[in-house]
């Protein structure tokens, strides 16, 4: 049976206090290509949310007392089960997210890797340190020690574009850190998170340690405002994220809010087919619905014409199409309204003098790849996050000014720089106002153990297993007077 033929169940329970449950209220989930209903998921109500929160609070001590080997066993069970579920999980990603087959398969592998990295991290973490307190005569004979302890119950809100792996980047470190959690998945793609919950329910996690609750955004506001939570972790739009932070109260907040990532290409770079394919994949894979999608391509004037020709030639061959095909790079956008929003941005840019180098059709949620140049930098398509299959080509003359152009963005997640000059690599690292500088690759590069996050409007804090675990823990000091 192929991935596309794999049967997907119709109804999915939510998980409250570690147990499958149904409320009698349902959210219908559409196949993003066919627009047909392929599943229903149980919706949480206010009582369900309250039960989940209180259960997480009640589970704090049991979670904190889990030994490293116990947490590792839980995480490794997930690794094993997700490996057995590869075909089913791939089919779900294709259906509920419109994710092209190869990208869906890759995300399932990243899900498995993320839980494996967390399982490894549990037994490799530095659990504390000695502090030299006798820095004055008054402190003579005192010794200080610090250990890391779980912060407590946490709330997690995951996005639609990587509904398996970005959910894993919240759940796996929470388990490793010893924190009970309540997670709200994106309403457009909730099934993936519920499949993770299904596997968690098979483990020895303490009763009540986790809940996964599809629910409307307004009902989930308690996950933001309730002071019983010690941390809120949100991945999504910058507008929503900063509003959440303003209302989150005393809890710690971590935000991954996207950007409009740029790549800069120096003239010492070989204009190979591999480079062109990499740029195209970074811009148009999964219809550009990636936080670090290649949105701005800055090319040195000496190679601009040649690179532009190569890009145009290849992009013209790409059409938005059925994500079940292993030949599809660009599938549907998440919903037709998003395609309409992006089309308005493109049309506005064209009216302001932008040149369309490659243009395709827009039909429903299917949006063919577009390449623009001469775009007014004050427009949304340039300064905001396109989150769709649009890339902008621009010319630069001076390397330092090119770096400054990248920095003019209000975002700062990741940036790519192609150069063979060590000095320019170091200049980029020292001067780019971003969370990650990627040398000789696109800004879309990410592996699941690296610190990942941004500055400015791109967010606050870092994901990546070790970094996330630290955010979910706090230091506790012990002082001992000798003698």
N, C-alpha and C positions, 0 to 999 in steps of 0.2 A: 504494500500500500504506500503510495507516495505522500509527501507532506500535504499536498493540495487536496488529497482524497481522504486524509485522516479525519475520522468523525470527531466532532466537537460536541460535548454535551450541551443541552439546551439551557438548563437552569443551574446556577451556582449559588451556594450558600455564602453568607458572610461569616466571619469568624470573630466571635466576641468572647473574651476571657478564655481563649485557647480552644473554644468549641465551635463547630459548625452550627449555624442557626439561620432561620428564616423569619422574616417579619410580616410577610403577607404583602409587602410593598416591593415593587420590582422596577429595575432600570433596564431598559432594552438597549442592547449594544449592537451597533450596525457593523456589517462588513464594509470597510471603507472604500472598497473598489465597486462592489455590486450594489451597495447601499441597502442590502436586505438585512433583516434582523437575523443574527446568527446565535445570539445567546441572551439570557436574562440573568441579572444578578440581584440578589436580595439587597434592599436599601435599609440602611440604619435610620432609626428615629432617635428622638431625644433621649428616651429611656435606654436605648441600646448604647448610645454614646456615654451616658452616665455610668452604666454598668461597666463598660470597658475601661473608663478612666479609674473608677474606684478599684477595679480588679488589678489594674497596673500598679496602683499605689500599694495595694495589699501584697503584691508580689515582689516589692522592692527588696525586702530582706532575703527572701529565698533566691532571687536572682543574684544578689550580691555575694551570697555564700557558695555559689557554684564554683567548683575548683576548675583550674585550667583544663584538666583532662576531660571533665564533664562537658564543658563548653566546646571543646574540640570534637568530642564524640557527636554532639548535636550538629555541629557545622559539617562534619564529614558525612553524616547521614544525608544531609541536604545535597552535598556534592554527588553522592551515589545516586540518589533518587532523581535529581535533575538530569543526570547522564542517561538514566533509563527513560526519561520523558522527552528526549530531544525532539522527536518527530511531532509529538502533540504540542509542545511549547512553540515550536517553529510555526505550526499551523495557526496557533492562536495569535501570534505576532503578526502574521500575514493578514489574518482576518480583521482583528480589532484595531490594528495600527496601520494597515496598508503598507507594511514594511516589505520591501522586495525580498525574495527568497534568500539570496546570498547574505543580505544584511541581517535577516531574521536568524539564519543559522549562526552567523557570527555573534549575534547578541546572546543566543542561548549558550554558546561556548564561554562568553564573558561572564554570564551568570554563574556558571560552574566555576570558572576561575576565581571570581570574586569571593565566593564562599570558601574555596580552597585557600586563598590568601588569608582570609580571616581565620581559618582553622590553624594555619601555620603561625599567624601572628599571636595567637593565644598563648603559645608556649615560648615565644621569643621576646615578649615585651619586657622592658626594664621596669621592674615593679617599684622602684624607689631609689633613694640615695641618702648618703650621710651629709649633714650640713655642719661645717666647722663654725660653732657658735662662739668659741673663746677668742673673739676678735678684740675684746677689751678685758681688762682685769676683772671687771664685775661679772663676766660670764665664764670665768675660769671654773672648770669642772663640769660644765654643761655640754651635753651632746644632743644634736638634733638629727632626726630622721624623718624622711618624707616617704609616704606611700601613696599610690593612686587608688582611689575608690570610685565605684560607680556613682554618677551624679544623681541617679534615681529614675523615676518614670519620665519618659520622653514622648513627644508627639512628632510624627513624621508625615510629610505630605509630598507625594511623588508625582512626576509629570507624565504626560502621555507619550512622549517621543521614544523613550527607552523604558517601557513599563516593566520589563524584567530586570535589566541590569541596574538602572538607577534606583529601583526599589531595593535591589540587593545591596546597593551601596549605603542604604540606610539600615536595613535589617541586620545584615551580617555583622557590622561593627557594633550594633546595639547588643547583640548576643555576646560578642567577644568582650565588650566592656562590662557586661552584667547589668544591663538596663532593660526593664520591662518597657513595652512601647504600645502605642496605638497609632496605626497607620491609615491614612486616607489615600487611596489610589485615585488617579485622574478618572473622572466620570466617563471620558471617551474610551479609556482602555483599562477597565478594572479587572478583567479576567486574569491577566498575567499575575497580578499581586495575589489574587485568591488562590491560584495554583501554588504559589510559594507558601501561602498559609496552610494549604492542604497538606503539604509536606512537613511544615513545622508542627502540625498537630500530631504527627507520627512520632515526634521526638520526646525526650525526657525534660523538656522545658517545664519549669514550675507552673502549676495551675494559675491561669490568669495573666501569665507573663506577656501575652501578645493578643492583639485584636487587629483585624484588617476589615475596615468598614467603608464600603462605598456609600456615599451620601452627598446631597447637594452642598455646594460651597457655603451657603448661608447657614446650614445646619451644623457644618463642621467648624464654625467660627470658634466654638468652645475649645478646640484644639490649639487655637492661637492665644486666647485670652485667659484660660484657666490657669491660675497660679499653682495648682497642684503639680503641673508639669515642670520639670527642671530645665528642659531644653526643647526648643522647636527647631526642626530641620526641614527646610522648604526648598524645593527645586521648581522653578517656573519663571514667570515673567517678572521683570524688575518692578513694574508698577505695583503688582500684587504683593511681591516680596517685601518691599520697603514699607508698604502699608501695614503688613503683618508685624513687622518689627516694631513699628510705632505703637502697636496695640498689644504687644506681647507681655507687657508688664515686667516682672522681675526675672523671668527665665532667660537663660542664655539662648541666643538665636544664631543659627548658621544658615546662610543663604547662597544658593547657586542660581544665578539669574540670567545667564546667557550673555550675548554680545553681538557685535558685528565684525567678526574676526577678519584680520588682514594678513596677507602674505606679501612679502617684498622680495623681488628677484633681481639679484645683481648680475652684471654682464659677464661675470666669470662662471656663470652657471650654464651647463650644457642643456640645450633645448631638446631634450630627448623625448621619445614617445612616452617613456615612463613618467617624466615630469608632467607632461600634458595630461596624461591619464590620471595622475595624482591630483592635479588641480581640479579636473572635471569631477572626479569622485568626491573630493572634498566639498565641492559646491553643490552637486546635484543628487548625491546619494540620499535615499529616503526623502526625496523632494526637498532637500535643503533644510529639513526640520531637525537640525542639530545645533546645539548651543555654540559649538565651535566650527560650524559650517564656514567654508571659504566664501565670504561676502565681498571682500575688497581685494583685488589683485593689483599690486603696485609693481610696475615693470620699468626697469631702467630704459631710458630713451634709445640706447644703442641696440637693444634687442627687442624693443617694443613691437615693431612691425612684424618681425619674424614670428614672435610668440603669438601675436594676435591672429595671424593667418593660420597657424597650427591649431589654436584653440577653436576658431570658427569652423574649420574643416571638420573637426571631430564632434563638436557640440551639435552641429546640424544633423548628425546621424542619430541623435538621442531623442526619443519621444517618451512622454509619460505613458505608462502602460500597466498591464495586469501584473501585480506584484508576485503572483504565483509562478511566473516564468523565471527561470534562472538567467535569462538574458536581460531582465529588467534592472535598470539602475535607478530610475526615477519613477516611483509609484505615485499613488494619489496623495494629495495633501489631506490632512486629518479631517477636514470638512469643507464643504463648498463655500461657506462664509469666509474662511481664511483665504481661499483662492480669489474670491471677489475683492477682499481687502488688499491683497498683494497686487492684483491687476490695477486697482485704482492708484496704488503707489507708482507702478510702472508708467501708467498713462500720464500721471502728473509730471513725472520726470521727463517724459518725451515732450510734453507741452512746454517745459522749461528749457528745452534744447538738448536733452540727452539723445544720443544716437543708439539705435537698436542694431547690434551687430548680429545677433541671432534671435529670432522670434518664432515661437510656435503657437499652437492653439491652446486655448483655455476652455475646457469642456467639463462643467461640473467641478469636481474636486481634482480633476486631471489638469495639470499645469505643466506644459512643456518647458524645458530649460530656456532661460533667457540670459543673454549677455549684453551688457550696456557699456557705453563709454561716454565721457563728457557729462557726467552727472553732477548737477548742482549739489554741493555738499551740505546745503541747508535743508534738503528734502528728507522725508522719512526713509526712503529707500536707501539712502546713504548713511544717515546718522543713527537710525534706529535698527532694530533687529528684524531683518526681512523674514526669517524663519520660513523660507520657501525657496524654490529653484531659480534664484536670480543671483548673478554675480556681476560685479562692476570692475571694469578694466580702467586703470589710470596710469599715466606716464609720470616718471620722476627723473630728475637729472643728478641730484646730489644725495648721497647716502644719508647723511645726517638729517637733511630736510625730509627725506622719505620716512625716516624714523619719527620725526616730529609730526608728519602727516598722520601716521598711525595713532600717535598719542592724542591727536585732537578729538578723538572719539570720547564720548562720555562713558563708554564701556572699556573694560580691560581684563578680559578673560585669558585668552592666549593669542600669540602672534607667531607667524612663521617667517623665517629669514633664510633665503638661499644665498650663500656666499662661501668662497674658499678662503677668505681672509680671516685669520685668527683675530686680528685687531677689530675688524668689523663685527665678528661674533661677540667679542667682549663688550664692544660699544653698545650693541643691541641689548645684551643682557643687563648692562648697567643703566640704560636710558629708556627702555620700553616700559611703560606704565601698565604692565599686565601681570597676571598671576603666573604665567608660564611662557617662556621664550623657546621656540622649537627651531633648531638650526638645521637647514637643508631638508626640511619637510614642511608640510602644511600645518596650520594651527589646529587642524582636526585630530592630530595625533593624541591618543591617550591610551595608556595601559593602566590596569586597575589597582596597582600598588603605588602609583606615584601621587604625590600631593596635587590636588586639582581644585582650582577655584580662582576667583578673580578679585580685582580691586575696582574702585569707583562704582559705577552702577551695576557691575557684574557680580557683586555679592560680598559676602563676609564669611571668613573661615575657609576651611579646606576639607574636601572629600579625599578619597583614597583611604584605604583601610586603617593604616596606622594613625593618620591624621584625624580621621573621624573618631576612632577609639579614644584618642586623647581629648577630643571635644566632649565626649560622653563620660569623661571621668573628671575628678577634681583631686587636688593635692590635700593630704591630711598630714599635719605636722605632729611629731612626738618629740617632746623635750624631756631629757633625763638628767637629773642632777646626781653626780657621782659623789660618793662619800657622805 
